[in-house]
Amino acid sequence: MGPQARAVCSVLFLLQVLAEPPENSDFYLAGDYLLGGLFTLHANVKGTVNLRYLKVPKCKEYEMKVLGYNLMQAMRFAVEEINNHRSLLPGVLLGYEIVDICYVFNNVHPVLYFLAGEDYLLPIEDDYSSYAPRVVAVIGPDNSESTMTVAHFLSLFLLPQITYSAISDDLRDKLSFPAVLRTVLGAHHHMEAMVQLMVHFRWNWIIVLVSSDDYGRDNSQLLSKHLASHDICIAFQEVLPMPQPNQTVTPYERQRLVVIVQKLKQSTARVVVVFSPDLALHNFFLEVLNQNFTGAVWIASESWAVDPVLHNLTELRHTGTFLGVTTQRMTIPGFNEFRLRRAQARQPAPNRTSKGATCNQECDTCLDTTSSFKTILTLSGDRTSYGVYSAVYTVAHALHSLLGCNQTKCRKEVVYPWQLLQEIKKVNFTLLGHQIFFDQQGDLPVCLEIVQRQWDPSQSPFQTVASYHPMLQKLRDIREVSWHTPNNTVCCLGDCGLADGVLWALADEFDCQPCPSNEWSHRNDTSCFKRRLVFLEWQEAPTIIVITLAALGFLSTLAIVVIFGMHFQTPMVRSAGGPMCFLMLTPLLVAYMMVPVYIGPPTVFSCLCRQAFFTICFTICISCFTVRSFQIVCIFKMASRLPRAYAYWVRYHGPYVFVAFVTALKGVIVAGNMLGMTTEPSTHADLDDPKIMIVSCNPNYRKALLLNTSLDLLLCVAGFSFAYTGRELPTNYNEAKFITFCMTFYFTSSISLCTFMSVYDGVLVTILDLLVTVLNLLGIGLGYFGPKCYMILSYPERNTQAYFNSMIQGFTMGRD
């Protein structure tokens, strides 16, 4: 880029005759362009236009940089428009100076020149607020590395610096770069637009090529951060060698290019993202053509997305589809005519040999080269040119405000850079239908576009296929892309999976086909493999543990049934509920016997048992607990107060009616849930291990689990409340602590299970569901019936009518 940058300055010398600025000029404005030149614009309120160019090597020694020349013309066009404007800066004419920065090698010398006074001296002072350098603003440079180098000098003077293509987000740091503003969006938005393009086309296996400078390194790191949040993987990343200043390629650089292209051909990834100045790409793409690498999608950064010289390598159309991120296309009225008119008006320049000769007098080939690009420059629209154009107008509007200009004149006074900087930050005007203002970080919120390179002479060379809006941070208006593939199909380009196991495999070079839902694919593979079905199996350790607990629970419950059956007529069994005890114990036995439905591959029957029978069994048990607690309180505290109500309760078997009603209500809830969601088993991939497929009952059942459990939880609260009310009853009838234990355990375990199922999806859910079920069965059986069996077997003397009568008599006397 260095020699090309110098060539730009040579182009400029052809357009204007050297004119030294007068010694009494009041202020200058400096600017630097992608062309590689650094421009300084100055205004003379005394009514004189002056143009000065620093001398650089002659154009004939270097190649022409077309895009840079185009940007220079935009600078000149904007200056001439403002100078001819009747109401903007009346009485003040703008001029500009141009300095070649040679890409990044010639930054410091021009900056010191701009900051020096008319005596070419730069004083060292503690306070520069009253110091007036030879320029009051700088436009450029074009790349971030040079911009930051220049900004460290200019910021000491708070001298406004407006860049039109330096996108580094470091420039948003106003503590480090307080005087930098941009007419282009920062790198964050460029990366976001690029990543959203990949997401839209489901490209998640890409290659990244970067230049060896700060531009390549910084943008590749930022891209990696954006890719991580979208599960897009980088197959590999390579560094492109930067060419020598004389454009020659060393043997080492040639070998590096050969190796990189060979690696591209060997990879299954076909989306290639390139972050590099155009300087490093010419030799690279020549090697791509030399090795006949085809079938790729090239995603260009803004540095070369609309470069006309690379577009002239028409053979590149055979290497694949070219997409790029660039600034929004604009139309500057009269600019095309201005550029062409100047070229057509050129007269052959005589050879100059005197010391006063300048390169604009000796460069005869620059405009001839540029003229060959006039069609592509015209059709591609004014993109970066508008950034230059708006930067010049921004400074002009700020000067207009600072000088207190009206329709006819402006004040004639010294303008200090820090004063102009404050005005630039406040500008808000309309330019060609677009609002020009800067946000707090000094950026102009302009839109980006995704463009596709076209080689059809009848079409625009850079066709817009999508737009990116910075306020929304979203890619919009996505249009059809003309893929350079067989049958114009969307390229899949390499491993279609985000990682091992994603449900896509490469069918051929240009298309991807999804694997069946029960299969998966390796990265870099074109084959699909069967997923292993996972469910709760008999031989697994968790299954053995839970089955052992269930077997012990079943045997203990069966023992309780036998003990209660043998002592059915005793007061202990009758106080525990009598016949209702067996109504509670029977569902427990049924639930234990149905534990095996959780093991093995799910079927319709097993899912039905899980989703219906278990919850109904629990509801019967809990409703019995609740009505039992209510009945004890009713006998001791309400029978005497409401004898008629109690008589009806006993006569019509109130406890059993209540249990039947609650069970019927639960049956309706369960039936409604089953009608709303199928009981068919389902399969879904494990997010942590794509090689397996989890087989389970309808995963949507967990959404209804809380509704099914809500009735049971309500009964738990009611049973606990009645038990607490009867805490002062005789010891033999006081079941508050037993019921409290059972209800509290069931309540907490059910809530914990619902919470776990809402955040986790895997085979562990089935194991935990079964474990909680068995523990609840054990809690009800042993927590309530266990102590009573212990009393029956260990203290038979307390299981007599006389003992119970004495306890009741003692309770009655205590109340009296």
N, C-alpha and C positions, 0 to 999 in steps of 0.2 A: 504493500500500500504506500510505502514511502516514495518510490519513484513516481507512482501514479499521482500521489498528492502533489509532488513538485510539478508534474505536468499540468495540473490544474492552474497553478499560478501562471504558467506559460500561456495558457488559454486566455486568461484575463488580460494579459498584456496586449493581446491582439485587438482588444475591443476599445481600449481607451488610450489616449496619448498621456504620457506621464505628466502629472501636474503636481508640483510641490504645494502643500497646504500653507497658507499665509501664517506668518508668525503671530498675528493677533487673533487667530481662531479661538473661539470661546470654549468649545468642547468637542470631543470626538466620541464616536461609538464604534467599538471593535467587534468583529464577528468571525467565527471560524466555521468551516463547512466540511461536509462529508467529502467534498472535492479535495480536502486536505489543506486548503488554504485558511488562514485566519484573517478575518475581515475586520476593519475598524471603520465605523461610521462616525463622521463628525458633522457638526452643524455650525455654520458661521452666521450669526445673527446680523452681521453687517452686509449680508446679501451676496456672499461669494460661495460658489461650489468648488470644492477642491478634491482631487483624487490622487492618492499616492500608493504606489506598490513597492514593496521591498524587493530587491533583485534576488532572483533564484536561478538555478541552472536552466539552460535553454531547453525548450520543448522537444527538440529533435532527438535528444538523448534518451527520452522516455516515452512510454506509451500513454495514450490519452485516457483519462478517467472521465467517462461520459457523464455518469450520474453527478459527479462533482461539478462539472461544467454546468449542468442543468440547474443545480442549486445556486451556483454563482449568478446565473441569469435571473433567478428568482429574487436574489438580493438586489440586483441592479434595477429590476422591474419595480420592486416595491419602493425603492428610493426615488425613482423617477416619478412614480405615481404620487408619492407624498409631496415631492417638490412641486408638482403641477397642481396639487390640491389647493383650492382657494381658501378653505376654512380650517384646515388642519395645519398647524404651525405656520400661520401667515407671517411672511417676512423672514422665516428661518429656512435655509436650504441645507439639506443633509448631504454629506459625502461619506465615503468609506475607504478604509485601507485594508489590504489583503496581505496576509503573511502565511507562508507554507509551514505547517507543523511537521511535515514528513511522517505522517501517521502518529508516532509517539516520540520521535527522536528530537524534535525541535520545538519544545513547549516553553522552556524557561526564558530563552532569549527574547521571543516576541512579547511575553508578558512583561518583562522588565522594560522593554521599549514602550509598551502602552502605558505603564505606570510612571515612566519618567516625565519630567517636565519638558518645556520647549528647549531647555539647555541640555537635554539628554542626560540629566543627572537625577538620581532617585535619592532624596535625602532620607536619613534615618531619624525618625521623630517618634515621640511618645504618643502623640495624638494627631491623626490624619484627618480629623473632621473638617479642618480648614485647608486641606491640601487638594489642589486641583491637578490631577494627572492629565496627560495629553488626550485621553479618551474618558468618556463617562459611562460606557457600557461595552460589553463584549458579547458577541453572538458566537457560540460554539465553545469548545471544539465538538467534533461529531461523535467521538467514542468516549466511553466512561473513564478509561484510564487517563487519557489526556485531560478530560474535563476536570477530574479531581486534582490532577497536578496543577493545572492553571488556577483552580478555585482556591487552593491553599494560599496562593499569592493574593488573588483578588479579594478574598474575604477579609484580609487585614485592612483593606481600604473600604470595605462594604461596596465594592464596585460591582454593579449589576452584571450578571453573567447569565445569558439565556441560551440553553442548548436545545437543539431540535431533534437529536437522535441518540443521546446518551441515556440509557435506560436503567442503569444500576440503581437499585433501591438504597444504596448507601447515600446517594445524593439527597434523599429525603430527610436526612439528619441535619436539621437546621442549626444545631450547635456546632457541628463541624463545617457545614457549608451554608452559612447564613445568607449568602448573596447569589445562590444558584437557583435559577428557575428553569422550567422545561416546557416546551410546547409539544411534548410527547409523553405518553403514559409510561410509568415505571415498569420494571421487569416483572413485578408480581402479576400485573394484568396480562402481560405477554405470556407468561407461563400458564396462567389460568386459562386463557383462550386456547393455548396449545393443548393442554391436558383435556379440556372439555371436548376438543375435536377428537382426541383419541377415545374418550369415553363414548362419544356419539357413535363412532364406527366400531366400537368394541375391540380396539387395538390395545392389548395389554402385555405385549412382548416386543420390546423395541430395542434399537441400537442407538447409542448416543456418540456423536463425533464432535470434538471440541477443538478449538485452536489452543495454542500453547500460551496464550496471553491471559490477562485478568478477565477479559470478556468471556472467553471460553470456560475458564475455571469457575467463575462466580455464577454464571447462568446455569451451568450443569449442576452445581450444588443446589441452586434454587429449584431447578426442575425436579431433582430427586425428592425434595421435600414435598412438592405438589403431587408427585406420582405416588408417594407412600400413602396418602389419604384416599387414593382411588384404586389401590391394589393393582397398579401397573408396574410390571417388572422390567428391569434393564438387562438385556442379554449380555452385553458387554459395552464398555466405553473405551474409545481410543482418542489419542491426541494427534491432531494433524500438524505436521511440521510447518512452521512459517517460512516463507521463501527468503532468500538473501536480498539485500537492498538492490542488487543488480538483476533480480528476477531469475537468476540461474538456480538450478536445482543441484545440490551436492549429491554425490553417490549415496551417502547415508540417507538423505531425505528421499531420494528416489526409492531406495530399498524399503523405507518405512511406508511409503505410499503403496508399494506392491504388496507388502504384508497386510496392510489394512484392508485393501480391496479383496485380497484372497480370503481374509477372515469374514468379510461381508458375504462372499459367495458361499462359504461353508456353513454359515449360520442359517437356521430355519426362520429366524426373525427377518422381516422384510420392511418394517417401518424404521426409517433412519432419520433421526433428528440431528440437525447440524447447527452448532453454534460456532460461527467463525466469521471474521471479516471476509469480504469477497477476495481479498488479496491472497488468502491461502487456499482458495477453492479451485482456481483455474487448473493448476497442475493436478490436483486431486481428481477432478472430473475427467481430465484427459486420461488418467490411469484407469478410471472406471470404464471409459469407452474402449481403452486398449485391451482390457480383460473381458469385455463384452458382458458386463454385469447388468442384468435386467430384472424386471419384475418387482421393483421396490417402490415404496411410497416415501418420497423425500419430503421432510417437513423442515422448512427454512425459517431461521430466525429473521428478525427484521433487518439485519445487516446485509442480507443478500436476497431477500424475498422478491424484490422487484428490480434486481440489478439487470440492466439491459445488456451488458457485455456477456454475462453468462447465458442470457436468453438467446444470444446470437449463436451459441453452440447448439445448432439445431439437432445435432445427432443425439443430444441428451434426451430427446423425446422417446428414444428407444429404451432408455434405462428405467422407465417407470413413470409414476405420477408425481408431479411437483406441487406441493401445497406450501403456503407460507403465511406467517403472521406479519402484518404491516399496518401502517396507519390508514385511516379512512381516506378513500378517494375523494378529492375535491376538484373543483374547476375554478381556475383563476381567470376571469374574463380578460382577453387580450394578451395573455402570457404566451400562448403558442405563436401568435403573430409577431410578438415582440422578439422571441427567440429566432424565428425564421427570418424576420426582416433584417436583423443584424447580420445573420449569416449571408444572406443574399446581397447585402450592401457592402460586403467585404471587398476591398481592393487588394491586389497582390502587394505584399510588403517588400520594399527593396531591401537588399542586404545592408546591414548596418555594421560598421566596424568601430565607430567612435566610442569613447568612454560613456557618452551619454545615451547610447543605445540601450533599449530595454527589451525584455523578452516579449512584450506584447507587440513590438515592432518586428520581431524576427520569427514568430511562430506562425508558419504558413499552413501547417498540416492539421492543427487542432480543430479548426472549424470544419475542414473537409471531413475529418473523422466523425465529428459530432453530427454533421449533416446526414451521414448515412444512418444515424439512429433517430432521425426526426420523426419517422412514422411510429416507432415504438414509444418514443417519449410522448408523442401526442395522444396515442391510443391508451396508454397506461394511466393517464390522469396525473394530477398534481397531488402527490401524497406527501413525501418529505419536503417538497418544494413549498407546500402550504405551511409547514412548520417554520421554514425560513421567512416566508412572507408574513406570517402572523407575528413572528418575533420582531421584525422591523417595525410593524405597525404598533406593537405593544410599546416599544421605546418611544415612538412618535407621540402616541396618546399620553404617555407619562410625561414627556417633555411639554406637551401642550398644556397639561394641568399644572405642572410645576412652574412654568413661565407665566401662568395666568393669562393665557392667550384668549382673545375674543375673535370675532369674525374678521378683523382687519389687521391686528398686530399682536405681538408678544413683548413681554418685558425683556430688556437686555440686561442680563445679570449673569454672574458666574454661577454655574451649576456644579454642586459637589455631588460625587457619586452616591453617598449615603442618602442624600435628599431624593435623588432619582429612584433609588431602590425602593424607598417607601411609597412613591407614587406608582411604581410598576406593580407592587403587591396589591394596590387598590384598584387597578384598571378593571373596567367592566364595560365592554363595548361590543357591538355587533360587527363582524367582518364576514362579508359574503354569506350572510344568513346564519352564521354561527356565533355563539356568545363566547367572548374571550375574557376569561378571568382565571385566577390561580387559586388553588386550595391552600390550606395552611402549610402544606409541605412544598409549595411552589410548583405544583404540577397543573397543567392545563387538561381538564377532563375531556379528552377527545375519544372518539370511538376507534376501535380496531377492526380490521377485516381479515378474514381468511381468504387468500387468493390462490387460484390455480394457474400455473403457467400453461399457455396455449400457444401452439405453433401454427395455427391456422391464420393465414394473413388476413382473412376477412373478419376475424374476431379480435377482441381486446387481448393483448398479450398476457395480461394478468386479470383473469376473470374472477369477480367476487363470488364466493360460494357460501359465505356466512359472515355475520357481524357480531361483534362483542361490545357490550355496553358496560362501561366501567361502573356506573351507578348501580346497576343490577348485578354486575359481575357474572354475566350469563351470556352464553353463545346463543344467538337468535338468527332467525331468517335463514336457516340452513337450506341450501339449494342442492340440486343434483350435481354430482361431480362426474366429469368424463374420465373414467378410469382407463389407463393405458394397459388394459388386460384383455384376454380373450372374452368376447361377448360383453365387454364393458361391465364386468362384475366387480363388486366391492372386494377389495383385496383383504384376505384374512392375514396373510403374511406371517407365517411362522407358528410357533406354539400358541394356540388360541387360549390356553388356560392361564388364569392368574397365577396358578401354582400347580403342583402335582394334584391331579384329581378333579380339576375343573371340567365341567361337562362339555368340552369342545375338543375336537381333534382335527388336525390338518388333513383335509381330504386331498388336496393337490396344491400346486403352487399359488393358486389364486382364490381358493374357496375353502371354507370351513364347514363341516357338517357336525351337528350335535351328536354326542354319544347318547345311546338310550339312557333312560333315567336310572337303570340298574347297573350302569357301567361307568367307568372313569378312564382317564388318560394320563399318561406320564407327560411331563414337560418334554418338549422336543420329540414327541412321538406322534405317529400317524395312526396308532392302533388304540382300540378301546378294550378295556378289561372288565370282567365281571366284578361287581362289588360283593364283598362278603356280608351276608345277612347277619345281623347281630340282634339277639334277644336274650332273655334270661334263661340260662340253661341249667340243667339239673346238676352237672358236675362242678359248677362254679362255687367257690368258697362262700360268697355272700348268700347264694341260694341254699347251700347246706345249712348255714347258720340259721337262716330264717325258717326253713322247714323244721329244723330241730326245735326251735321255739314254738312253732305252731303245733307240732306233735305233742310237746309237753303241755301246751295249753289245752289241746283237745282232751288229753288223758286226765288232766286236773279238772276240767269242766265235767267230764263224764263221772269222775269220782264225786264231785259235788252233787250231781244229779242222784247218784246212788245214795249218798249220805242223807240228802234231803228226803229222798223217797222212803228210806228206812225210818226216818224220824219225822215223817210228815205231820203226825198228830201232836207233836210237841210244841210248847209255847215258842221256842226259839225259831222254828221254821214258820209258824203262823205269824209271829211278829215281823219276820223278814218279808212277808207278803203272801205266804201260803201258796195257793195254786198259781199266783202270778209269778212266783219264783221260777216255775217251770216254763212260763211264757217268756221269761228273760233268758233262761239257760238254753232253751231249744234253738233260738236264732244264733246263739254263740256257737253251739255245736255245728250248725249248718255252715256258718261262716268259716270255721276251722276246716271243715271238710272241703270247702271250695278254694282254699289257698292254692292248690296246684294249678288253678286256671291262670295264675300269673306266670307260670313257668312253661317254656317251650314257645314255638311260634304261635302268635295270636291267631285265633279264629273268631268267627262271628259269635259262636257260643261263649267262648272265653271272654270276649269283650263285653257281651251282654251281662255276664255274671259280674265282671268288674264294675261296670257302670250302673247296674241295677240292684242285684241281689245283696251285695255287700252293704250298700248304703241303706237299703230297707231293713236289713238285719240290725244295723246300728240304731236306726230310728226306733224300732220296736223296743230294744233294750232301754234306750234313753227315755222314751215315753213312759215305760214302766217305772223307771226311777222317779221320774217327775210326779206321776200320779201317786206313787207310793209315798213320797214325801208329803204331798198335799193331803193324802188320806190320814196320815198320822196326826198332822196338825189339826185336821178337821175333827178327828175323834176327841182330842184332848182340849181344843180351844174353841171350836165352832159348833159342836153338837148341841151343847147346852144353850147357845145363843140363837142358833138357827135350826131348831129341831125338825121343822117341816122340810127344809131344804136338805138336811142330812138324811131324812127318811127317804126322800125321792132318790137321793144319790145311792143309797143302799138298795132300795127296792128295784131300781132299774139298772143295777150293775154299772154304776157310773165309771169305775176305773177301766172296765173293759171297753165301754163305749168310747171313752177318751182315747184309749190305745188304738182302737179300730179307726177312729176318725183321723188321728194323726198319721196312722199307717196309710190310709186311703189318700190323704193329702200328699204324703210323700210319693205315693205311687203315681199320682197325677203329675207331680213335678218331674219325676224321672221319665215318665212317658213323654212329656212335652219336650224334654231335652233330647231324648232319643229320636223323636220325630224330626227335631230341628237339626240334628247332626247324626250322621250314619254311625252304625256300630261296626262297619267294615274295617278290618285292619288296614293300616297304611304304612308306607315306607317313606323315609326321607334321609337325605345324606347327613352324615355327621360333619359338622363344620370344622371340627378339630382333626378329623382323619377321613379324607375323601375316599379312602379305600374301602370303607364299610358303609353299609346301608342299615339304618335302624328300623326294625319292624316293631310297630306298636299299635295299640288301639288308636282310634281317631284322635290325633293330637289336639283337635279343637275341643275335646272333652274337658280339658283343663279349664276352659273358659266357663263351663257349666258346673265345675266342681264346687266352687264357692257358693253357687246358688243351691246345689244339693245339700251342702253342709250347713247352710244358713239356718234351716229349720232345726237341725240337730243342735246347733250352737244356741239357738233360742230356747230349746228345751233344757239345755244344760244350765243356762242362766236361771230359768224358772225353777228347776229342781234344786239348784244351789240356794235360791232365795227361800224356798219352803223349808229346806233342811236347816238353814240358818235360823229361821223363825222358831223351829222346834228344838233349838239347842238346849233348852231348859227342861225338856221332857225326861222321863225316867231313863236311866242308863240303857236299859234293855231296848228302849224304843228310840233312843237318840242316835240317829244314823248320819248326823250332819258331817262328821269327819270322814266317814267312808264315802258318802256321796260326793263330798267336796273333792276328795282325792280323785275319784273316777272322772268327775266332770271337768276338773281343772286339767287333768292329763289329756283328756280327749280334746278339749278346747285348744290348748297350746299346740298339741301335735297337729291338729287339722290346720290351724293358721300357718304353722311352719311349713307344712307340706304345700299349701297353696302358694305361699311366697316362693318356695324353692322352684316349683313348677313354672312360675311366671318368669323366672330369669334363667332357667337352665333347660336345655333340650337334649336329652341323650338317654342311653340305656340306664343310667343311674337313677333316672326318674322312676322307672318301673321298680327297681330294687327298693328305693326309699318308700314308694307308695305301699309296697307289700310289707315292708318292715313296720311302718306306722300302723297299718291295718292290724297286724299280729299283736303289736304292743298295746293297741287300744282294746283288743279282745282280752288280752291278759289283764289289763288294768280293770276292766269291768268285772271279769270273772273272779280274779283273786282279790281285787281291792274291796269288793262288796261282799262276796260270798265267802272268801277265805277266812276272815275273822269269825264268822258265824260257825263255820265248820270246826274251827279251832275250839270254840266254846262248847260245841256239842260233844266233841271227842275228849276234850281235856277237863271240862268242868260239867259233868252230867248233873251234879247236884243243883246247878243253876238253871238247868233246863226242865224246871217243874212249874206247875201252875201255882203252887204255894209261894215259890220264890218271886214269880212275876207279880202275884197279888200283893206281896209285901212291898215291892218296889212302887207299885201304883199307889198303895195306901200312903207310903212315905211321901210321894210327890204331892198327893192331895192334902195331907196334913201340913206340908210345907207351904202350900199356897194359902191355906187358912191362917 
